[in-house]
Amino acid sequence: GTETTAADRTDRAGASTTAQTTPPIRAVTVQPGNTLWAIARDHYGEGILYVRVFQANRDLIRNPDLIYPGQVFSVPD
């Protein structure tokens, strides 16, 4: 028989029926003057949610008050 993988399955309209299991993640490159608070405010609407950005990038951020231009952080939805 023919073997199919989940990636090969499509519905009648031709759309893939494979469920996406990873949430979309955006990235942001730190610019001069950026803070985690400002990044969170821009992406989530509330600066206090900077903790989400910090937690997602703990391996890149030693101190949430010290981020540097050129760093690239993931911003989970």
Disulfide bonds with the S-S distance in Angstrom:
none
